[in-house]
């Protein structure tokens, strides 16, 4: 019996200390009970991204360079446009990736690596579109849902990575039907 108790104690200690992680390894996000679905400020819902209208044919655009393929939504082909960038108010330029599904423009995406970039970008986005819904109380994430556009802005302090995207909901529906 003593041997069994020793084995159980050792196993318990190994389980507790072996499975324990620091809070930075696997954060737990707390749902915001006061979160309400929010749309864009009146008249600010985008009809595209950086001058490219939703569902524009890739072949009609100049200077597009393929960067990667994302298998979601039937395959999103991402491109960057020569000389194109999103300029923050502090003068820093961020690369914009344009995603196409079946050769039609679907999503605009900006990746963020620094918390300072996120804060400047967040301020600019809030100024242009209004404050988005905040689904988690302990995470920098905001969502906007319009008639044809879903937009998100988030930054993960643990990963030191964030993104800002806007995508066409009509393209999501069309992709899902096929």
GIJOZI-V496587 format. One record per residue. RES is the residue in one letter. SS is DSSP state (helix for helix, strand for strand, loop for the rest). OMEGA is omega in whole degrees, -180 to 180 (none if undefined). Layout:
res->RES ss->SS omega->OMEGA
res->RES ss->SS omega->OMEGA
This chain:
res->X ss->loop omega->180
res->X ss->helix omega->179
res->X ss->helix omega->179
res->X ss->helix omega->179
res->X ss->helix omega->179
res->X ss->helix omega->179
res->X ss->helix omega->179
res->X ss->helix omega->178
res->X ss->helix omega->180
res->X ss->helix omega->179
res->X ss->helix omega->179
res->X ss->helix omega->179
res->X ss->helix omega->178
res->X ss->helix omega->-180
res->X ss->helix omega->-178
res->X ss->helix omega->-177
res->X ss->helix omega->180
res->X ss->helix omega->-179
res->X ss->helix omega->-179
res->X ss->loop omega->178
res->X ss->loop omega->175
res->X ss->loop omega->-178
res->X ss->loop omega->180
res->X ss->loop omega->-177
res->X ss->loop omega->-176
res->X ss->loop omega->-177
res->X ss->loop omega->176
res->X ss->loop omega->-179
res->X ss->loop omega->-176
res->X ss->loop omega->-180
res->X ss->strand omega->179
res->X ss->loop omega->-177
res->X ss->loop omega->-180
res->X ss->loop omega->-177
res->X ss->loop omega->176
res->X ss->loop omega->177
res->X ss->loop omega->-178
res->X ss->loop omega->176
res->X ss->loop omega->-180
res->X ss->loop omega->171
res->X ss->loop omega->-179
res->X ss->loop omega->177
res->X ss->loop omega->-176
res->X ss->loop omega->179
res->X ss->loop omega->-176
res->X ss->loop omega->176
res->X ss->loop omega->180
res->X ss->strand omega->-178
res->X ss->strand omega->175
res->X ss->loop omega->177
res->X ss->loop omega->177
res->X ss->strand omega->-179
res->X ss->strand omega->177
res->X ss->loop omega->177
res->X ss->loop omega->175
res->X ss->loop omega->178
res->X ss->strand omega->179
res->X ss->helix omega->-176
res->X ss->helix omega->-179
res->X ss->helix omega->-176
res->X ss->loop omega->-180
res->X ss->loop omega->170
res->X ss->loop omega->-179
res->X ss->strand omega->-179
res->X ss->strand omega->-179
res->X ss->strand omega->-180
res->X ss->strand omega->-178
res->X ss->strand omega->176
res->X ss->strand omega->176
res->X ss->strand omega->-175
res->X ss->loop omega->-178
res->X ss->helix omega->179
res->X ss->helix omega->178
res->X ss->helix omega->179
res->X ss->loop omega->177
res->X ss->strand omega->177
res->X ss->strand omega->-179
res->X ss->strand omega->-179
res->X ss->strand omega->167
res->X ss->strand omega->-180
res->X ss->strand omega->-179
res->X ss->loop omega->177
res->X ss->loop omega->-176
res->X ss->loop omega->176
res->X ss->loop omega->173
res->X ss->strand omega->-175
res->X ss->strand omega->177
res->X ss->loop omega->-180
res->X ss->loop omega->179
res->X ss->loop omega->177
res->X ss->loop omega->180
res->X ss->loop omega->179
res->X ss->strand omega->178
res->X ss->strand omega->-180
res->X ss->loop omega->176
res->X ss->strand omega->174
res->X ss->strand omega->180
res->X ss->strand omega->-178
res->X ss->strand omega->-179
res->X ss->strand omega->174
res->X ss->strand omega->-177
res->X ss->loop omega->176
res->X ss->loop omega->179
res->X ss->strand omega->-177
res->X ss->strand omega->-173
res->X ss->strand omega->-172
res->X ss->strand omega->171
res->X ss->strand omega->-174
res->X ss->strand omega->174
res->X ss->strand omega->177
res->X ss->strand omega->-176
res->X ss->strand omega->-179
res->X ss->loop omega->-175
res->X ss->loop omega->178
res->X ss->helix omega->178
res->X ss->helix omega->177
res->X ss->helix omega->-179
res->X ss->helix omega->-177
res->X ss->helix omega->178
res->X ss->helix omega->179
res->X ss->helix omega->180
res->X ss->helix omega->179
res->X ss->helix omega->180
res->X ss->helix omega->-179
res->X ss->helix omega->179
res->X ss->helix omega->-179
res->X ss->helix omega->-176
res->X ss->helix omega->-172
res->X ss->helix omega->-174
res->X ss->loop omega->180
res->X ss->loop omega->-180
res->X ss->loop omega->176
res->X ss->strand omega->-179
res->X ss->loop omega->-174
res->X ss->loop omega->-179
res->X ss->strand omega->-179
res->X ss->loop omega->-175
res->X ss->loop omega->178
res->X ss->loop omega->177
res->X ss->strand omega->179
res->X ss->strand omega->-178
res->X ss->strand omega->-178
res->X ss->strand omega->174
res->X ss->strand omega->177
res->X ss->strand omega->180
res->X ss->loop omega->180
res->X ss->loop omega->-177
res->X ss->loop omega->-174
res->X ss->strand omega->168
res->X ss->strand omega->-178
res->X ss->strand omega->179
res->X ss->strand omega->177
res->X ss->strand omega->-179
res->X ss->strand omega->175
res->X ss->strand omega->179
res->X ss->strand omega->-177
res->X ss->loop omega->-180
res->X ss->loop omega->-179
res->X ss->loop omega->-176
res->X ss->loop omega->-178
res->X ss->strand omega->176
res->X ss->strand omega->175
res->X ss->strand omega->178
res->X ss->strand omega->-179
res->X ss->strand omega->168
res->X ss->strand omega->-177
res->X ss->strand omega->-179
res->X ss->strand omega->178
res->X ss->helix omega->178
res->X ss->helix omega->176
res->X ss->helix omega->177
res->X ss->helix omega->-179
res->X ss->helix omega->180
res->X ss->helix omega->179
res->X ss->helix omega->-179
res->X ss->helix omega->-179
res->X ss->helix omega->-176
res->X ss->loop omega->none
